[in-house]
Amino acid sequence: MAISTETSIQIADLLRKTVRDKLEKYQPETNHMPFHFRLLGKDRYAMFSFIHSMNTTFGISIWEQIAEYLAIGSGKQAQRHYNLFGEIDNDTENLITKLIYDLRKSNDSKIDNKDDLIKIIRKSIKPGKAIKHPDSVVDLYINDNKKEYYFDIKTAKPNKEGFVGLKNKLLKWVALRLSQNKNTRIETNLAIPYNPYHPEPYERWTLAGIYDLKRELYVGERFWNFVAGENIYDDLLDIFKDVGNELRPEIDSKFERLKKDYE
């Protein structure tokens, strides 16, 4: 089933607004980069800087909004920037620290069976107050009336330390939620909007032994199809393509102005 007309319009409008806002407001962060200018040319560097700024904008907000539109359009409860309140007792906090240490120490991926980790935390966590925690903000919350899903959406290539920190956050989300209701069926997952290694699978060495890859890593097509509840990945790409074609004259005009500014 394709993306609904209403959801397609929401996504296309979001893309138009985001790109046009960037085209209108963008100014290079610096006007003096003597080494880069001489190596690449001022005009080329200005265009590269604009595209890099556009990538940063996507990383901050676009992916979460599109995922929220798709999830709601499929009939799920969904909210981006969801506040997950709860309280982690000291024993469970220390337990999570030890679990992370053990995962990093071991090269045996069998140690990270997510079901086992959730059971361990469920057994340890004590009832707590619904208070804000430093890791309270969830990029995307989804409830399909069977299970609660909490997603941290990240860029395509976090480094090893970044992956470890994210794993720690995912386990703390489990603890926070279970401190409010031990019977909650919960999944905490890492989502990456696209696979930079396509057509090869996303299997960075930085993930080895840390993540339950089949359970908690959603990359590209798997993520978008999951939130939408249908195989809509190609349709989503087509929306991006159509908006890109529509805005191409405006983008080209901005690049021409950038070139003239640096002549």
N, C-alpha and C positions, 0 to 999 in steps of 0.2 A: 504494500500500500504506500502511496506517495505521501509526502508531507501535505497537510491540509492547506487549502488556499489561505485561510486566516493566518496560520503559522508562517507560511511562506512570505506573506506580506509583512508580517512583523519582523522577520529576519532581514528581508531586503531593505525595509525602511531603516532598520538599525545600521546596516552596512552603509547605506547612503549617507546617513547623518554623521556616522563616525568618520568616514573618508572626507566628506565635505568640511566638517569642523576642522579636521587636520589640515586640509588644503588651505583653509582660510586663515588659521591661526599659526601655522608652523613657521618658526624662525630658526635658523641654524643655531645650535647651542654656543658655537664660538665662531668668530670671523677670522681667527688667526691660528692656523695649524700648518706652519711652514714646511714641515717634512711631508705631511700627507698631501698638501697642495702640490708640491713639486713632483712627488712620485705619481700621483693619480690625476692631477689636474683639479682646479677648484670646482669646476662645474660638475665633474663626476663625483667628487667627494660630497658636494651639496646634495646630489640626488641620492647617494648612498645613505647620507645622514637622515634624509627624509624617510626612506624606506625603513631604516633601523628604528626611527621614532614611531613609525606605523606599527612595526612588530611589537614594540613595547606597549602600545595602546591595546593591541589584541591580547597580550599577555595579562593586562590588568583587568579588563572588564568584558571584552566581547565574548569570549568562550563561555563564561558563566551565564551571560544573558541568553545566548543562543540555546544552550542546554536547558535553561529554565523554560524558554518558549516551547521547545520540543517536548519536554516532559509534561508540562501542563496541557499542551495540545493533544497528548496521548491519554489524558484522563488521570494522570498521577497527581498527587500533591507534590509541589516542588517550590523551593525557595533558595535563591542565591544569597550569599552573605548571611547565612543562618547562624543564630547564636545558640550554641549548645551549652546550656548551663548545667552545672553539677559540681561535685566536690570529690576530690581524690584523697583518701586518707593516706597517712605517711607510709604504712606498710605496703599499700598497693603502689604508691609512687616509687618506693624502693624496688618493689618487684618488677615494675616495668623497666626501670634502669638495668636491673640484672638480666631481664629477658633480652634487651637490646645488646648488652655486652656479650651474652652467650651467642646471639645471632651473628655478631661481628666476628667472634672468635672462631666459630665453626664454619667449615666449608661445605658441610653436609646440608643441602637444601631441605632435607626431610625434617630438620629441626623447626622449620617455619611452616607448620600446618596451621592455618589461620583458625580453624575450628578449635584446635588444642589451646592456642593462645587466648582465644575468647573465653574458653572454659576456665582456664587458669585465673584470668582477671575476674570473671564472674564469681568464682569461689572466694576470691580475696576481698573484693570491694565491699565497703561498708556503706550503708545508707548515708547520704550527705545532703547538705543544703543545695538549693538551686541557685548557685552563685556563679559569677563570671570568672573564668579561668584564663590565663594568658593564651591558651590554645583553644579558646571557645569558638572562634569564628570559623565556620565551615563554608567553603566556596559554593557547594551545591548540596542541598538536602532533598532527598526524594523518598516518598512513602507510597508504595503500591498497594497498601492495605494488607500486605503479607509480611513485609519486612521494611525496616528503615535503612536507607543507604546514605552514607556521608562521604562526599568526594572532595579531595584536595586536587585542584586542577593546576598542573604545572607546565612549564615550558618543555620543549622536546628533549633537552639534554641536561638535566641536573647532574651535578658532579657527585662523587661518592659521599662526601659529607652531607650534601643536600639530601640524598636518598636516605641516609641514616636518620637525619633529623625528621624527615617526613614520616618514616616508619614509627619513630617515637611519638609523633603527633597522632598517628592513626590509632595506636594502642591507647593513648590517653583519651581519645574520643570514645573508645569503647568503655573505658572506666567512668568517664563523666556521665555517659548515658545510663549505664547500669547502676550508678549511684542513685539514680532516680527511680529506676524500675529494673530489677534484676531479671525479669522475664522478657525483656525486650529482645526481639529478633533483630540483630543489627549487623550491618556490613560497613566497614570503613575501608575506602579504596583510594588509590592514586589514579588520576586520569591524565592522559597526555593527548592533546587534541589531534596530533598527526604523527605518523611514524616516519622520521627522517631517513630511516634505513630501507624504506620500501623499495623493492618487493621482499627484502629479507625481513625476518621477524625482529621485533624490538626485544633484544636480549643483551642489554649492556652488561659488561662485566661488573659494573657497580652494583647491580641488583643481586649478584650471586650470593645465596645463603641468607639474604635479608628479607626477601619478599616471597610470598606464596603467589608465584606469577600467574597461575591459572585462576586464582581466586580474587586477588585484590589489585591487579594491574589492568587498566582499561586504556588501550591505545587506539587512537584513530577510529577506524570503522567500528570496532567493538563498542567503544564508548558512545558514539553518536547513535548507533542502532539500539543500544540498551536504553538510553534516556528517552528515545522516541517510541520504543516498543515495536519497531518495525525496521525492515531493511531500507533505510532512507538515505544512506551515506552518499550515493551517487546523486540523488536529488538535491542534497545539501550542497554538494560541489557545484551543481548546475546553477543554484541561486547565486553563489559567489561569482561564477563565470558571467552570468547575465548582468549582474550589477557592475562588475568590472568592465564589461563591454560598454555599458551605458555611461559610465563615468570616465572612460578612457580619454575623451577630448579634454575634460577638465583636468585630469592628471597630467596629460601631455602639456597643457597650457601652463600648469604650475612648474613643471620641469623647465620649460622654456624661460620662464621668469627667473628661475634660480640660475640658469646658465648666464643670462644677461647680467644678473647681479654680480657675478664673479668674473666677468670678462675684463 
